[in-house]
Amino acid sequence: MRIRAGYEISYDSPAPTPMLLMLNVRPELRGHLESPDTIFTDPPVPVRLYTDLFGNTCARLVAPAGRLTLSSDFVIRSDEAPDPVVADAVQHPVEDLPDEVIQFLLGSRYCETAPLNDLAWKLFADTPPGWARVQAIVDYAHQRITFGYEHARPTKTAHEAHEEGCGVCRDYAHLAITLCRCMNIPARYCTGYLGDLRVPPSGAPMDFSAWFQVWLGGAWRTFDARHNKPRVGRILQAVGRDATDVAITTHFGPSALVGFKVITEELPA
């Protein structure tokens, strides 16, 4: 399938403000682009790209005083099949995990494992290890949290989301990731585009989405605690330990978000 994706995001800054951006697709998806996912700025400012420790493409710029608008509009090809279900994917013993995967077992800023460790073992110790255990965790997070944009809070942790029982897609992901890590399953946070493609429209404004991946059967496998069903048309932008590592924009100084629009739509073949 062919997908048109992009964004228009505007900030007002009282003074020149350095910014980090994570708005490009992951490097492994570049070969699927039919047009470049270039970051345009208005007014024009220099943009420098680099690759972070998680392999994400990041950009640096200095926003001028006043308004800065970031935009992109590109076309990318995506698999028409929904997220794969690999029911026989095994859970690896910790001692057999690759070195680069170990960090995704540890607690992090929004995925604090200590407060949820006992709960995780109480709930999931008797589930079959592997895919079935992760799916049980996803089912629990999906049922535990009630979705609502009014429940969004940038400081909310997995434990707080669990106790409050409400949140947005990042809270579903943080809770499921944390419970997986408690059960010795490496899990990493994902952000990107996920439009209402080949599903009934939600009616909500389009936004970037959050899901997660776990290391099972020697590969990263996709799960989505918010929707709890395989979907088509995911466009991965970044992965990390939690939302801290994959913020779409990070500004080092006062800067107000004054415009936000995200586009994701299927195009004719």
Secondary structure as GFF3:
##gff-version 3
##sequence-region A 1 269
A	DSSP	beta_strand	2	13	.	.	.	ID=ss1
A	DSSP	beta_strand	17	21	.	.	.	ID=ss2
A	DSSP	three_ten_helix	27	32	.	.	.	ID=ss3
A	DSSP	beta_strand	40	42	.	.	.	ID=ss4
A	DSSP	beta_strand	48	51	.	.	.	ID=ss5
A	DSSP	beta_strand	57	63	.	.	.	ID=ss6
A	DSSP	beta_strand	66	77	.	.	.	ID=ss7
A	DSSP	three_ten_helix	94	96	.	.	.	ID=ss8
A	DSSP	three_ten_helix	99	105	.	.	.	ID=ss9
A	DSSP	three_ten_helix	114	116	.	.	.	ID=ss10
A	DSSP	alpha_helix	117	124	.	.	.	ID=ss11
A	DSSP	alpha_helix	131	144	.	.	.	ID=ss12
A	DSSP	beta_strand	146	147	.	.	.	ID=ss13
A	DSSP	three_ten_helix	149	151	.	.	.	ID=ss14
A	DSSP	alpha_helix	158	164	.	.	.	ID=ss15
A	DSSP	beta_strand	166	167	.	.	.	ID=ss16
A	DSSP	alpha_helix	169	182	.	.	.	ID=ss17
A	DSSP	beta_strand	187	193	.	.	.	ID=ss18
A	DSSP	beta_strand	209	216	.	.	.	ID=ss19
A	DSSP	beta_strand	219	223	.	.	.	ID=ss20
A	DSSP	beta_strand	235	240	.	.	.	ID=ss21
A	DSSP	three_ten_helix	243	246	.	.	.	ID=ss22
A	DSSP	beta_strand	249	251	.	.	.	ID=ss23
A	DSSP	beta_strand	256	267	.	.	.	ID=ss24
###
